[in-house]
Amino acid sequence: MLPIMVTAAQTTLLSRKEVMEKLGVCEVTLYNWRKSGYLEAVKVGRKVFYRQEDVLKTLELHGDKNGK
């Protein structure tokens, strides 16, 4: 396999609900972040997922709304 394919296969994807809980934001905020490019999303079929490393990076840079 190509190196990029191996990396993609190892990436953990989180659902919208999981990301909302981790970041302490509502669905509208998460949607706005996706549309503005603040948090990149991955579409699998008709479902939207977020890469775990992108979510963790956002947490490190900005924290979450719950102060965790």
PDB file of N, H, CA, C and O in Angstrom:
ATOM      1  N   MET A   1       0.839  -1.189   0.000  1.00  0.00           N
ATOM      2  CA  MET A   1       0.000   0.000   0.000  1.00  0.00           C
ATOM      3  C   MET A   1       0.880   1.248   0.000  1.00  0.00           C
ATOM      4  O   MET A   1       2.008   1.235   0.493  1.00  0.00           O
ATOM      5  N   LEU A   2       0.350   2.294  -0.550  1.00  0.00           N
ATOM      6  H   LEU A   2      -0.566   2.304  -0.951  1.00  0.00           H
ATOM      7  CA  LEU A   2       1.055   3.559  -0.541  1.00  0.00           C
ATOM      8  C   LEU A   2       1.075   4.128   0.868  1.00  0.00           C
ATOM      9  O   LEU A   2       0.141   3.898   1.637  1.00  0.00           O
ATOM     10  N   PRO A   3       2.120   4.866   1.222  1.00  0.00           N
ATOM     11  CA  PRO A   3       2.202   5.427   2.582  1.00  0.00           C
ATOM     12  C   PRO A   3       0.987   6.265   2.964  1.00  0.00           C
ATOM     13  O   PRO A   3       0.529   6.203   4.105  1.00  0.00           O
ATOM     14  N   ILE A   4       0.466   7.038   2.035  1.00  0.00           N
ATOM     15  H   ILE A   4       0.838   7.088   1.108  1.00  0.00           H
ATOM     16  CA  ILE A   4      -0.688   7.879   2.368  1.00  0.00           C
ATOM     17  C   ILE A   4      -1.918   7.020   2.644  1.00  0.00           C
ATOM     18  O   ILE A   4      -2.755   7.391   3.468  1.00  0.00           O
ATOM     19  N   MET A   5      -2.039   5.888   1.974  1.00  0.00           N
ATOM     20  H   MET A   5      -1.359   5.587   1.305  1.00  0.00           H
ATOM     21  CA  MET A   5      -3.169   5.002   2.204  1.00  0.00           C
ATOM     22  C   MET A   5      -3.061   4.331   3.570  1.00  0.00           C
ATOM     23  O   MET A   5      -4.073   4.117   4.239  1.00  0.00           O
ATOM     24  N   VAL A   6      -1.853   4.001   3.983  1.00  0.00           N
ATOM     25  H   VAL A   6      -1.032   4.174   3.439  1.00  0.00           H
ATOM     26  CA  VAL A   6      -1.647   3.393   5.291  1.00  0.00           C
ATOM     27  C   VAL A   6      -2.023   4.392   6.377  1.00  0.00           C
ATOM     28  O   VAL A   6      -2.686   4.033   7.350  1.00  0.00           O
ATOM     29  N   THR A   7      -1.602   5.648   6.217  1.00  0.00           N
ATOM     30  H   THR A   7      -1.063   5.940   5.427  1.00  0.00           H
ATOM     31  CA  THR A   7      -1.934   6.691   7.184  1.00  0.00           C
ATOM     32  C   THR A   7      -3.442   6.884   7.264  1.00  0.00           C
ATOM     33  O   THR A   7      -3.997   7.009   8.356  1.00  0.00           O
ATOM     34  N   ALA A   8      -4.105   6.909   6.116  1.00  0.00           N
ATOM     35  H   ALA A   8      -3.654   6.808   5.229  1.00  0.00           H
ATOM     36  CA  ALA A   8      -5.557   7.098   6.106  1.00  0.00           C
ATOM     37  C   ALA A   8      -6.257   5.927   6.785  1.00  0.00           C
ATOM     38  O   ALA A   8      -7.266   6.113   7.464  1.00  0.00           O
ATOM     39  N   ALA A   9      -5.730   4.738   6.605  1.00  0.00           N
ATOM     40  H   ALA A   9      -4.910   4.587   6.053  1.00  0.00           H
ATOM     41  CA  ALA A   9      -6.345   3.561   7.209  1.00  0.00           C
ATOM     42  C   ALA A   9      -6.193   3.564   8.726  1.00  0.00           C
ATOM     43  O   ALA A   9      -7.010   2.964   9.424  1.00  0.00           O
ATOM     44  N   GLN A  10      -5.175   4.221   9.244  1.00  0.00           N
ATOM     45  H   GLN A  10      -4.512   4.709   8.677  1.00  0.00           H
ATOM     46  CA  GLN A  10      -4.918   4.246  10.677  1.00  0.00           C
ATOM     47  C   GLN A  10      -5.612   5.407  11.384  1.00  0.00           C
ATOM     48  O   GLN A  10      -5.595   5.475  12.613  1.00  0.00           O
ATOM     49  N   THR A  11      -6.213   6.309  10.639  1.00  0.00           N
ATOM     50  H   THR A  11      -6.226   6.254   9.641  1.00  0.00           H
ATOM     51  CA  THR A  11      -6.857   7.477  11.215  1.00  0.00           C
ATOM     52  C   THR A  11      -8.161   7.084  11.907  1.00  0.00           C
ATOM     53  O   THR A  11      -8.984   6.362  11.344  1.00  0.00           O
ATOM     54  N   THR A  12      -8.335   7.573  13.141  1.00  0.00           N
ATOM     55  H   THR A  12      -7.666   8.159  13.598  1.00  0.00           H
ATOM     56  CA  THR A  12      -9.574   7.334  13.873  1.00  0.00           C
ATOM     57  C   THR A  12     -10.554   8.450  13.558  1.00  0.00           C
ATOM     58  O   THR A  12     -10.226   9.630  13.686  1.00  0.00           O
ATOM     59  N   LEU A  13     -11.745   8.078  13.149  1.00  0.00           N
ATOM     60  H   LEU A  13     -12.012   7.120  13.045  1.00  0.00           H
ATOM     61  CA  LEU A  13     -12.782   9.056  12.842  1.00  0.00           C
ATOM     62  C   LEU A  13     -13.786   9.115  13.981  1.00  0.00           C
ATOM     63  O   LEU A  13     -14.185   8.090  14.534  1.00  0.00           O
ATOM     64  N   LEU A  14     -14.184  10.324  14.320  1.00  0.00           N
ATOM     65  H   LEU A  14     -13.859  11.156  13.871  1.00  0.00           H
ATOM     66  CA  LEU A  14     -15.163  10.544  15.379  1.00  0.00           C
ATOM     67  C   LEU A  14     -16.460  11.058  14.770  1.00  0.00           C
ATOM     68  O   LEU A  14     -16.448  11.815  13.799  1.00  0.00           O
ATOM     69  N   SER A  15     -17.564  10.642  15.348  1.00  0.00           N
ATOM     70  H   SER A  15     -17.573  10.027  16.137  1.00  0.00           H
ATOM     71  CA  SER A  15     -18.871  11.122  14.878  1.00  0.00           C
ATOM     72  C   SER A  15     -19.096  12.556  15.355  1.00  0.00           C
ATOM     73  O   SER A  15     -18.367  13.070  16.203  1.00  0.00           O
ATOM     74  N   ARG A  16     -20.115  13.181  14.792  1.00  0.00           N
ATOM     75  H   ARG A  16     -20.707  12.764  14.103  1.00  0.00           H
ATOM     76  CA  ARG A  16     -20.450  14.548  15.219  1.00  0.00           C
ATOM     77  C   ARG A  16     -20.784  14.581  16.697  1.00  0.00           C
ATOM     78  O   ARG A  16     -20.364  15.493  17.409  1.00  0.00           O
ATOM     79  N   LYS A  17     -21.536  13.596  17.165  1.00  0.00           N
ATOM     80  H   LYS A  17     -21.877  12.855  16.587  1.00  0.00           H
ATOM     81  CA  LYS A  17     -21.928  13.559  18.573  1.00  0.00           C
ATOM     82  C   LYS A  17     -20.702  13.461  19.484  1.00  0.00           C
ATOM     83  O   LYS A  17     -20.627  14.153  20.500  1.00  0.00           O
ATOM     84  N   GLU A  18     -19.748  12.610  19.126  1.00  0.00           N
ATOM     85  H   GLU A  18     -19.809  12.047  18.301  1.00  0.00           H
ATOM     86  CA  GLU A  18     -18.528  12.465  19.928  1.00  0.00           C
ATOM     87  C   GLU A  18     -17.738  13.771  19.973  1.00  0.00           C
ATOM     88  O   GLU A  18     -17.216  14.153  21.020  1.00  0.00           O
ATOM     89  N   VAL A  19     -17.655  14.449  18.835  1.00  0.00           N
ATOM     90  H   VAL A  19     -18.080  14.139  17.984  1.00  0.00           H
ATOM     91  CA  VAL A  19     -16.910  15.715  18.769  1.00  0.00           C
ATOM     92  C   VAL A  19     -17.616  16.793  19.577  1.00  0.00           C
ATOM     93  O   VAL A  19     -16.965  17.567  20.278  1.00  0.00           O
ATOM     94  N   MET A  20     -18.936  16.852  19.487  1.00  0.00           N
ATOM     95  H   MET A  20     -19.465  16.222  18.917  1.00  0.00           H
ATOM     96  CA  MET A  20     -19.688  17.848  20.263  1.00  0.00           C
ATOM     97  C   MET A  20     -19.466  17.650  21.757  1.00  0.00           C
ATOM     98  O   MET A  20     -19.329  18.623  22.498  1.00  0.00           O
ATOM     99  N   GLU A  21     -19.429  16.392  22.205  1.00  0.00           N
ATOM    100  H   GLU A  21     -19.540  15.601  21.603  1.00  0.00           H
ATOM    101  CA  GLU A  21     -19.192  16.106  23.620  1.00  0.00           C
ATOM    102  C   GLU A  21     -17.773  16.481  24.028  1.00  0.00           C
ATOM    103  O   GLU A  21     -17.570  17.081  25.083  1.00  0.00           O
ATOM    104  N   LYS A  22     -16.786  16.131  23.200  1.00  0.00           N
ATOM    105  H   LYS A  22     -16.950  15.643  22.342  1.00  0.00           H
ATOM    106  CA  LYS A  22     -15.386  16.433  23.528  1.00  0.00           C
ATOM    107  C   LYS A  22     -15.113  17.931  23.580  1.00  0.00           C
ATOM    108  O   LYS A  22     -14.402  18.413  24.462  1.00  0.00           O
ATOM    109  N   LEU A  23     -15.690  18.666  22.619  1.00  0.00           N
ATOM    110  H   LEU A  23     -16.268  18.275  21.902  1.00  0.00           H
ATOM    111  CA  LEU A  23     -15.422  20.099  22.534  1.00  0.00           C
ATOM    112  C   LEU A  23     -16.421  20.942  23.310  1.00  0.00           C
ATOM    113  O   LEU A  23     -16.193  22.133  23.524  1.00  0.00           O
ATOM    114  N   GLY A  24     -17.522  20.340  23.732  1.00  0.00           N
ATOM    115  H   GLY A  24     -17.707  19.373  23.558  1.00  0.00           H
ATOM    116  CA  GLY A  24     -18.517  21.077  24.502  1.00  0.00           C
ATOM    117  C   GLY A  24     -19.247  22.127  23.689  1.00  0.00           C
ATOM    118  O   GLY A  24     -19.532  23.219  24.180  1.00  0.00           O
ATOM    119  N   VAL A  25     -19.554  21.787  22.424  1.00  0.00           N
ATOM    120  H   VAL A  25     -19.323  20.900  22.025  1.00  0.00           H
ATOM    121  CA  VAL A  25     -20.254  22.727  21.557  1.00  0.00           C
ATOM    122  C   VAL A  25     -21.538  22.079  21.037  1.00  0.00           C
ATOM    123  O   VAL A  25     -21.712  20.863  21.117  1.00  0.00           O
ATOM    124  N   CYS A  26     -22.424  22.908  20.509  1.00  0.00           N
ATOM    125  H   CYS A  26     -22.283  23.896  20.444  1.00  0.00           H
ATOM    126  CA  CYS A  26     -23.680  22.392  19.955  1.00  0.00           C
ATOM    127  C   CYS A  26     -23.498  22.041  18.479  1.00  0.00           C
ATOM    128  O   CYS A  26     -22.456  22.320  17.885  1.00  0.00           O
ATOM    129  N   GLU A  27     -24.515  21.434  17.909  1.00  0.00           N
ATOM    130  H   GLU A  27     -25.361  21.208  18.391  1.00  0.00           H
ATOM    131  CA  GLU A  27     -24.454  20.991  16.509  1.00  0.00           C
ATOM    132  C   GLU A  27     -24.286  22.159  15.543  1.00  0.00           C
ATOM    133  O   GLU A  27     -23.586  22.033  14.539  1.00  0.00           O
ATOM    134  N   VAL A  28     -24.916  23.285  15.831  1.00  0.00           N
ATOM    135  H   VAL A  28     -25.486  23.387  16.646  1.00  0.00           H
ATOM    136  CA  VAL A  28     -24.825  24.455  14.959  1.00  0.00           C
ATOM    137  C   VAL A  28     -23.396  25.002  14.941  1.00  0.00           C
ATOM    138  O   VAL A  28     -22.878  25.356  13.882  1.00  0.00           O
ATOM    139  N   THR A  29     -22.763  25.070  16.107  1.00  0.00           N
ATOM    140  H   THR A  29     -23.184  24.782  16.967  1.00  0.00           H
ATOM    141  CA  THR A  29     -21.385  25.552  16.185  1.00  0.00           C
ATOM    142  C   THR A  29     -20.462  24.626  15.404  1.00  0.00           C
ATOM    143  O   THR A  29     -19.608  25.089  14.649  1.00  0.00           O
ATOM    144  N   LEU A  30     -20.631  23.330  15.583  1.00  0.00           N
ATOM    145  H   LEU A  30     -21.325  22.954  16.196  1.00  0.00           H
ATOM    146  CA  LEU A  30     -19.806  22.363  14.871  1.00  0.00           C
ATOM    147  C   LEU A  30     -20.001  22.503  13.363  1.00  0.00           C
ATOM    148  O   LEU A  30     -19.030  22.436  12.609  1.00  0.00           O
ATOM    149  N   TYR A  31     -21.223  22.692  12.920  1.00  0.00           N
ATOM    150  H   TYR A  31     -22.012  22.747  13.533  1.00  0.00           H
ATOM    151  CA  TYR A  31     -21.517  22.901  11.503  1.00  0.00           C
ATOM    152  C   TYR A  31     -20.821  24.170  10.993  1.00  0.00           C
ATOM    153  O   TYR A  31     -20.203  24.162   9.929  1.00  0.00           O
ATOM    154  N   ASN A  32     -20.926  25.250  11.759  1.00  0.00           N
ATOM    155  H   ASN A  32     -21.428  25.257  12.624  1.00  0.00           H
ATOM    156  CA  ASN A  32     -20.296  26.514  11.356  1.00  0.00           C
ATOM    157  C   ASN A  32     -18.776  26.368  11.277  1.00  0.00           C
ATOM    158  O   ASN A  32     -18.149  26.904  10.363  1.00  0.00           O
ATOM    159  N   TRP A  33     -18.186  25.649  12.222  1.00  0.00           N
ATOM    160  H   TRP A  33     -18.695  25.214  12.964  1.00  0.00           H
ATOM    161  CA  TRP A  33     -16.738  25.420  12.191  1.00  0.00           C
ATOM    162  C   TRP A  33     -16.345  24.635  10.951  1.00  0.00           C
ATOM    163  O   TRP A  33     -15.318  24.922  10.335  1.00  0.00           O
ATOM    164  N   ARG A  34     -17.153  23.646  10.578  1.00  0.00           N
ATOM    165  H   ARG A  34     -17.987  23.413  11.078  1.00  0.00           H
ATOM    166  CA  ARG A  34     -16.862  22.835   9.399  1.00  0.00           C
ATOM    167  C   ARG A  34     -16.948  23.688   8.142  1.00  0.00           C
ATOM    168  O   ARG A  34     -16.069  23.620   7.283  1.00  0.00           O
ATOM    169  N   LYS A  35     -17.995  24.485   8.030  1.00  0.00           N
ATOM    170  H   LYS A  35     -18.709  24.541   8.728  1.00  0.00           H
ATOM    171  CA  LYS A  35     -18.186  25.319   6.840  1.00  0.00           C
ATOM    172  C   LYS A  35     -17.112  26.402   6.716  1.00  0.00           C
ATOM    173  O   LYS A  35     -16.725  26.761   5.604  1.00  0.00           O
ATOM    174  N   SER A  36     -16.626  26.924   7.845  1.00  0.00           N
ATOM    175  H   SER A  36     -16.940  26.633   8.749  1.00  0.00           H
ATOM    176  CA  SER A  36     -15.615  27.980   7.800  1.00  0.00           C
ATOM    177  C   SER A  36     -14.196  27.432   7.667  1.00  0.00           C
ATOM    178  O   SER A  36     -13.258  28.190   7.421  1.00  0.00           O
ATOM    179  N   GLY A  37     -14.037  26.119   7.830  1.00  0.00           N
ATOM    180  H   GLY A  37     -14.799  25.503   8.031  1.00  0.00           H
ATOM    181  CA  GLY A  37     -12.710  25.524   7.728  1.00  0.00           C
ATOM    182  C   GLY A  37     -11.960  25.491   9.047  1.00  0.00           C
ATOM    183  O   GLY A  37     -10.802  25.077   9.089  1.00  0.00           O
ATOM    184  N   TYR A  38     -12.601  25.921  10.121  1.00  0.00           N
ATOM    185  H   TYR A  38     -13.542  26.258  10.087  1.00  0.00           H
ATOM    186  CA  TYR A  38     -11.973  25.915  11.449  1.00  0.00           C
ATOM    187  C   TYR A  38     -11.661  24.498  11.898  1.00  0.00           C
ATOM    188  O   TYR A  38     -10.628  24.253  12.522  1.00  0.00           O
ATOM    189  N   LEU A  39     -12.555  23.560  11.581  1.00  0.00           N
ATOM    190  H   LEU A  39     -13.393  23.758  11.074  1.00  0.00           H
ATOM    191  CA  LEU A  39     -12.358  22.149  11.909  1.00  0.00           C
ATOM    192  C   LEU A  39     -12.758  21.341  10.686  1.00  0.00           C
ATOM    193  O   LEU A  39     -13.928  21.302  10.308  1.00  0.00           O
ATOM    194  N   GLU A  40     -11.777  20.698  10.076  1.00  0.00           N
ATOM    195  H   GLU A  40     -10.826  20.729  10.384  1.00  0.00           H
ATOM    196  CA  GLU A  40     -12.011  19.964   8.834  1.00  0.00           C
ATOM    197  C   GLU A  40     -12.785  18.675   9.093  1.00  0.00           C
ATOM    198  O   GLU A  40     -12.542  17.977  10.077  1.00  0.00           O
ATOM    199  N   ALA A  41     -13.713  18.375   8.203  1.00  0.00           N
ATOM    200  H   ALA A  41     -13.910  18.943   7.404  1.00  0.00           H
ATOM    201  CA  ALA A  41     -14.528  17.165   8.316  1.00  0.00           C
ATOM    202  C   ALA A  41     -14.226  16.225   7.156  1.00  0.00           C
ATOM    203  O   ALA A  41     -13.697  16.622   6.119  1.00  0.00           O
ATOM    204  N   VAL A  42     -14.584  14.969   7.374  1.00  0.00           N
ATOM    205  H   VAL A  42     -15.014  14.646   8.217  1.00  0.00           H
ATOM    206  CA  VAL A  42     -14.429  13.935   6.352  1.00  0.00           C
ATOM    207  C   VAL A  42     -15.808  13.345   6.111  1.00  0.00           C
ATOM    208  O   VAL A  42     -16.493  12.956   7.058  1.00  0.00           O
ATOM    209  N   LYS A  43     -16.219  13.277   4.858  1.00  0.00           N
ATOM    210  H   LYS A  43     -15.663  13.594   4.090  1.00  0.00           H
ATOM    211  CA  LYS A  43     -17.506  12.671   4.537  1.00  0.00           C
ATOM    212  C   LYS A  43     -17.282  11.235   4.091  1.00  0.00           C
ATOM    213  O   LYS A  43     -16.451  10.956   3.227  1.00  0.00           O
ATOM    214  N   VAL A  44     -18.040  10.333   4.698  1.00  0.00           N
ATOM    215  H   VAL A  44     -18.714  10.560   5.400  1.00  0.00           H
ATOM    216  CA  VAL A  44     -18.038   8.931   4.311  1.00  0.00           C
ATOM    217  C   VAL A  44     -19.463   8.620   3.895  1.00  0.00           C
ATOM    218  O   VAL A  44     -20.353   8.455   4.729  1.00  0.00           O
ATOM    219  N   GLY A  45     -19.658   8.545   2.599  1.00  0.00           N
ATOM    220  H   GLY A  45     -18.935   8.680   1.921  1.00  0.00           H
ATOM    221  CA  GLY A  45     -21.015   8.434   2.091  1.00  0.00           C
ATOM    222  C   GLY A  45     -21.741   9.734   2.376  1.00  0.00           C
ATOM    223  O   GLY A  45     -21.306  10.803   1.947  1.00  0.00           O
ATOM    224  N   ARG A  46     -22.845   9.643   3.099  1.00  0.00           N
ATOM    225  H   ARG A  46     -23.198   8.775   3.448  1.00  0.00           H
ATOM    226  CA  ARG A  46     -23.606  10.841   3.457  1.00  0.00           C
ATOM    227  C   ARG A  46     -23.359  11.277   4.888  1.00  0.00           C
ATOM    228  O   ARG A  46     -23.965  12.242   5.353  1.00  0.00           O
ATOM    229  N   LYS A  47     -22.477  10.579   5.594  1.00  0.00           N
ATOM    230  H   LYS A  47     -21.985   9.795   5.216  1.00  0.00           H
ATOM    231  CA  LYS A  47     -22.208  10.900   7.002  1.00  0.00           C
ATOM    232  C   LYS A  47     -20.950  11.749   7.134  1.00  0.00           C
ATOM    233  O   LYS A  47     -20.022  11.648   6.332  1.00  0.00           O
ATOM    234  N   VAL A  48     -20.941  12.586   8.163  1.00  0.00           N
ATOM    235  H   VAL A  48     -21.695  12.669   8.815  1.00  0.00           H
ATOM    236  CA  VAL A  48     -19.817  13.484   8.421  1.00  0.00           C
ATOM    237  C   VAL A  48     -19.066  12.989   9.655  1.00  0.00           C
ATOM    238  O   VAL A  48     -19.658  12.708  10.697  1.00  0.00           O
ATOM    239  N   PHE A  49     -17.758  12.892   9.508  1.00  0.00           N
ATOM    240  H   PHE A  49     -17.277  13.120   8.662  1.00  0.00           H
ATOM    241  CA  PHE A  49     -16.889  12.487  10.609  1.00  0.00           C
ATOM    242  C   PHE A  49     -15.749  13.484  10.731  1.00  0.00           C
ATOM    243  O   PHE A  49     -15.509  14.286   9.829  1.00  0.00           O
ATOM    244  N   TYR A  50     -15.049  13.421  11.862  1.00  0.00           N
ATOM    245  H   TYR A  50     -15.245  12.769  12.595  1.00  0.00           H
ATOM    246  CA  TYR A  50     -13.914  14.302  12.117  1.00  0.00           C
ATOM    247  C   TYR A  50     -12.733  13.450  12.532  1.00  0.00           C
ATOM    248  O   TYR A  50     -12.891  12.483  13.277  1.00  0.00           O
ATOM    249  N   ARG A  51     -11.542  13.806  12.052  1.00  0.00           N
ATOM    250  H   ARG A  51     -11.414  14.592  11.447  1.00  0.00           H
ATOM    251  CA  ARG A  51     -10.339  13.069  12.427  1.00  0.00           C
ATOM    252  C   ARG A  51     -10.002  13.370  13.885  1.00  0.00           C
ATOM    253  O   ARG A  51     -10.029  14.520  14.323  1.00  0.00           O
ATOM    254  N   GLN A  52      -9.685  12.316  14.616  1.00  0.00           N
ATOM    255  H   GLN A  52      -9.663  11.382  14.259  1.00  0.00           H
ATOM    256  CA  GLN A  52      -9.391  12.468  16.036  1.00  0.00           C
ATOM    257  C   GLN A  52      -8.219  13.427  16.254  1.00  0.00           C
ATOM    258  O   GLN A  52      -8.250  14.237  17.180  1.00  0.00           O
ATOM    259  N   GLU A  53      -7.194  13.344  15.417  1.00  0.00           N
ATOM    260  H   GLU A  53      -7.168  12.686  14.664  1.00  0.00           H
ATOM    261  CA  GLU A  53      -6.035  14.229  15.608  1.00  0.00           C
ATOM    262  C   GLU A  53      -6.395  15.691  15.379  1.00  0.00           C
ATOM    263  O   GLU A  53      -5.824  16.567  16.030  1.00  0.00           O
ATOM    264  N   ASP A  54      -7.336  15.983  14.463  1.00  0.00           N
ATOM    265  H   ASP A  54      -7.800  15.272  13.934  1.00  0.00           H
ATOM    266  CA  ASP A  54      -7.778  17.359  14.257  1.00  0.00           C
ATOM    267  C   ASP A  54      -8.549  17.878  15.471  1.00  0.00           C
ATOM    268  O   ASP A  54      -8.394  19.033  15.868  1.00  0.00           O
ATOM    269  N   VAL A  55      -9.375  17.017  16.051  1.00  0.00           N
ATOM    270  H   VAL A  55      -9.501  16.079  15.728  1.00  0.00           H
ATOM    271  CA  VAL A  55     -10.146  17.404  17.236  1.00  0.00           C
ATOM    272  C   VAL A  55      -9.204  17.652  18.414  1.00  0.00           C
ATOM    273  O   VAL A  55      -9.364  18.630  19.144  1.00  0.00           O
ATOM    274  N   LEU A  56      -8.228  16.770  18.597  1.00  0.00           N
ATOM    275  H   LEU A  56      -8.098  15.976  18.004  1.00  0.00           H
ATOM    276  CA  LEU A  56      -7.265  16.939  19.689  1.00  0.00           C
ATOM    277  C   LEU A  56      -6.440  18.201  19.511  1.00  0.00           C
ATOM    278  O   LEU A  56      -6.137  18.891  20.484  1.00  0.00           O
ATOM    279  N   LYS A  57      -6.075  18.507  18.271  1.00  0.00           N
ATOM    280  H   LYS A  57      -6.321  17.947  17.480  1.00  0.00           H
ATOM    281  CA  LYS A  57      -5.309  19.725  17.994  1.00  0.00           C
ATOM    282  C   LYS A  57      -6.129  20.960  18.343  1.00  0.00           C
ATOM    283  O   LYS A  57      -5.598  21.927  18.889  1.00  0.00           O
ATOM    284  N   THR A  58      -7.423  20.929  18.027  1.00  0.00           N
ATOM    285  H   THR A  58      -7.854  20.143  17.583  1.00  0.00           H
ATOM    286  CA  THR A  58      -8.309  22.041  18.357  1.00  0.00           C
ATOM    287  C   THR A  58      -8.425  22.202  19.870  1.00  0.00           C
ATOM    288  O   THR A  58      -8.426  23.321  20.383  1.00  0.00           O
ATOM    289  N   LEU A  59      -8.522  21.077  20.581  1.00  0.00           N
ATOM    290  H   LEU A  59      -8.521  20.168  20.164  1.00  0.00           H
ATOM    291  CA  LEU A  59      -8.577  21.127  22.042  1.00  0.00           C
ATOM    292  C   LEU A  59      -7.306  21.729  22.621  1.00  0.00           C
ATOM    293  O   LEU A  59      -7.370  22.542  23.543  1.00  0.00           O
ATOM    294  N   GLU A  60      -6.149  21.337  22.090  1.00  0.00           N
ATOM    295  H   GLU A  60      -6.097  20.676  21.341  1.00  0.00           H
ATOM    296  CA  GLU A  60      -4.873  21.858  22.593  1.00  0.00           C
ATOM    297  C   GLU A  60      -4.746  23.352  22.360  1.00  0.00           C
ATOM    298  O   GLU A  60      -4.284  24.087  23.233  1.00  0.00           O
ATOM    299  N   LEU A  61      -5.154  23.798  21.186  1.00  0.00           N
ATOM    300  H   LEU A  61      -5.529  23.202  20.477  1.00  0.00           H
ATOM    301  CA  LEU A  61      -5.006  25.207  20.835  1.00  0.00           C
ATOM    302  C   LEU A  61      -6.021  26.110  21.534  1.00  0.00           C
ATOM    303  O   LEU A  61      -5.692  27.228  21.932  1.00  0.00           O
ATOM    304  N   HIS A  62      -7.241  25.629  21.679  1.00  0.00           N
ATOM    305  H   HIS A  62      -7.508  24.721  21.355  1.00  0.00           H
ATOM    306  CA  HIS A  62      -8.309  26.514  22.149  1.00  0.00           C
ATOM    307  C   HIS A  62      -9.052  26.021  23.382  1.00  0.00           C
ATOM    308  O   HIS A  62      -9.871  26.753  23.937  1.00  0.00           O
ATOM    309  N   GLY A  63      -8.787  24.816  23.814  1.00  0.00           N
ATOM    310  H   GLY A  63      -8.121  24.222  23.363  1.00  0.00           H
ATOM    311  CA  GLY A  63      -9.528  24.271  24.931  1.00  0.00           C
ATOM    312  C   GLY A  63     -10.948  23.977  24.517  1.00  0.00           C
ATOM    313  O   GLY A  63     -11.267  24.029  23.329  1.00  0.00           O
ATOM    314  N   ASP A  64     -11.810  23.669  25.471  1.00  0.00           N
ATOM    315  H   ASP A  64     -11.551  23.627  26.436  1.00  0.00           H
ATOM    316  CA  ASP A  64     -13.219  23.449  25.141  1.00  0.00           C
ATOM    317  C   ASP A  64     -14.073  24.429  25.922  1.00  0.00           C
ATOM    318  O   ASP A  64     -13.580  25.138  26.799  1.00  0.00           O
ATOM    319  N   LYS A  65     -15.328  24.464  25.606  1.00  0.00           N
ATOM    320  H   LYS A  65     -15.729  23.888  24.893  1.00  0.00           H
ATOM    321  CA  LYS A  65     -16.251  25.425  26.228  1.00  0.00           C
ATOM    322  C   LYS A  65     -16.568  25.070  27.673  1.00  0.00           C
ATOM    323  O   LYS A  65     -17.075  25.916  28.410  1.00  0.00           O
ATOM    324  N   ASN A  66     -16.279  23.825  28.105  1.00  0.00           N
ATOM    325  H   ASN A  66     -15.867  23.138  27.507  1.00  0.00           H
ATOM    326  CA  ASN A  66     -16.579  23.395  29.470  1.00  0.00           C
ATOM    327  C   ASN A  66     -15.418  23.618  30.426  1.00  0.00           C
ATOM    328  O   ASN A  66     -15.532  23.334  31.618  1.00  0.00           O
ATOM    329  N   GLY A  67     -14.301  24.126  29.913  1.00  0.00           N
ATOM    330  H   GLY A  67     -14.209  24.357  28.944  1.00  0.00           H
ATOM    331  CA  GLY A  67     -13.143  24.378  30.760  1.00  0.00           C
ATOM    332  C   GLY A  67     -12.378  23.133  31.143  1.00  0.00           C
ATOM    333  O   GLY A  67     -11.649  23.141  32.135  1.00  0.00           O
ATOM    334  N   LYS A  68     -12.525  22.060  30.380  1.00  0.00           N
ATOM    335  H   LYS A  68     -13.117  22.053  29.575  1.00  0.00           H
ATOM    336  CA  LYS A  68     -11.839  20.790  30.688  1.00  0.00           C
ATOM    337  C   LYS A  68     -10.423  20.831  30.154  1.00  0.00           C
ATOM    338  O   LYS A  68      -9.678  19.864  30.307  1.00  0.00           O
TER     339      LYS A  68
END
